[in-house]
């Protein structure tokens, strides 16, 4: 009886909890270094100038434009919002002191915590790559003791956030490739979310996404000799790539949905966007265009805005093209037509039917439709927009555009233009202000009115060139009417008074769907990437990064020689570069010897060399090589996503050399010497980190000798206040 009761005793549920003490210790050390005196210096440091402005604009709901995705800035805003930041601080220049209303600690907290967890994820990622625990500890310590990661984590900057998302995504990808069924799906979904967050902080996060696609593709390739069913293998590949495509894209779109929802008001960057986008913002273009008629008609007074790319308006003035250009070519000597980047009375044009003399708008208005032939009269000079078979001033492959002057020299006017509405609903669509995108096609030559993108010389006041181009499909041939009103009088003087004195009445905003705004914003971000500023005193070239040729001065105290620099731990930096060379050499040697059937190493060692090395080696080059093909100003911090993979590769090379020494009887006695060398090397890393940390915290007034003792390379640009 007792035995039966014992056999039928109720089952128990156990909760097994494992705590990795080493991981906790590493995280505590990281938090201590990253959070130490986080609110010092209480001044704007380097790119805090830009990100702080964005946080302020988020706080006020004011639209802004930036070439990078908004997730990182949103996280900074969230921290500031929780801390009660009111957005009332002017981020005017680097070095400006923060006022009491700026929660400096809170705004710097997200990068600092991200930089701390970067140490932790390094540890777990190396363990997941099936390496020894001491190798994972070594990699985590190298990240912990890296001065550049310390500097980048302590301020309102985005690299630590991006790298954390990226490494967490790679970690989850590797987890998913080692699991099956639902567990693999969960890990892959987590990876997809993290990777979407990674390139939603900065577009350079796409390189981490490409690495993850490679790892998943390689996993599927290895399954070719394991899964017998072709259908099952195809399904396995399809669901993985579907997850890695749909979820990151959904994350990216969601980030922009929040971005646009948070910024309903007009702001300083509105002019980058199209007229329709500006008019959709509260207090923006709508305050200028309210009350204006919708349909463009005979007698309409309009301004024509270049729709895509650079913001400028079709413009003319009384000055004429020079008789001859600098290269000896002759011009028509007609009135100049340009694209002007500022609002000006000379941007106004009057739409005219060729067969009607009166410019006053009839009742009801004679609306212009798709395909109609019109003339455009310049509002102030009353001369007609014209083109002819004369080479343009700066773009001789295209036709010159002018306002016609009758010199009685057998050059008749060619001033008829066909209205081609690009986004028309039907062939009978009317030409509408703001929303109609139009091409103006020159009737005589079939060329489209186009912004060439080039600047005129001094005789054209350095305004932008307008040409007539045979290639009608180019985006720079698209225009839209921004401001619009009807001509009330035929008298020229009266029309000029209307143009000069007219003011618009505010109105309600124009409605655009999220997808219309999202699509336009993506286009503008791509189009404005080449316009990034070139030249900076702390800029550097990708070829210089592996040797740490340049540092970046982030901040200099106005009262002392306390300063902050983005500078790496030079011991780790150079040995990391050596590790890339060593791995490349070993990869070549092992490949040749394998081809010659020389089995020096056990299969498990070689497999680990290829699998682990490929992940880290490829990760390094994927994040580094693209910068050689980018035509814009680059800085040392662009190297950091590649550099962290180099650090992980360095730790692995140490692990691999140790393992190889252990495998052979002849080299085992060298193991202790190798361990001693690694210990000495680590000691130098610690000492170098401590020595250069004064340039990360910026809380020590350095004497001239102290500062010069840190200048280990002549190319490092340290700044010295001479004290009298």
Secondary structure, 3 states (H helix, E strand, C coil): CHHHHHHCCCCCCCCCCCCCHHHHHHHHHHHHHHHCCCCCCCECCCCHHHHHHHHHHHHHCECCCCCCCCHHHHHHHHHHHHCCCCCCCCCCCCCCECCCCCCHHHHHHHHHHHHHHHHHHHHHHHHHCCCCHHHHHHHHHHHHCCHHHHHHHCCCCCHHHHHHHHHHHHHHHHHHHCCCHHHHHHHHHHHHHHHHHHHHHCHHHHHHHHHHHHHHHHHHHHHHHCCCCHHHHHHHHHHHHHHHHHHHHHHHHHHHHHHHHHCCECCCCHHHCCHHHHHCCECCCHHHHCCCCCECECCEEEEEEECCCCCCEEEEEEEECCCECCCCCECCCCEEEEEECCCCHHHEEEEECCCCCCCCCCCCCCECECCCEEEEEECCCCCEEEEEEEECCCCCCCEEEEECCCCCCCCCCCCCEEEEECCCCCCCCECECCCCCEEEEECCCCCEEEEEEEECCHHHCCCEEEEEECCCCCHHHCEEEEEEEECCCCCHHHHHHHHHHCCCCCCCCCCCCHHHHHHHHHHHHHHHHCCCCCCCCCCCCHHHHCCCCCCEEEEECCCCCCEEEECCCHHHHHHHHHHHHHHHHHHHHHHHHHHCCCCCCCHHHHHHHHHHHHHHHHHHHHHHHHHHHCCCCCCHHHHHHHHHHHHHHHHHHHHHHHHHHHHCHHHHHHHHHHHHHHHHHHHHHHHHHHHHCHHHHCCCCCCHHHHHHCCCCCCCCCCCCCCC
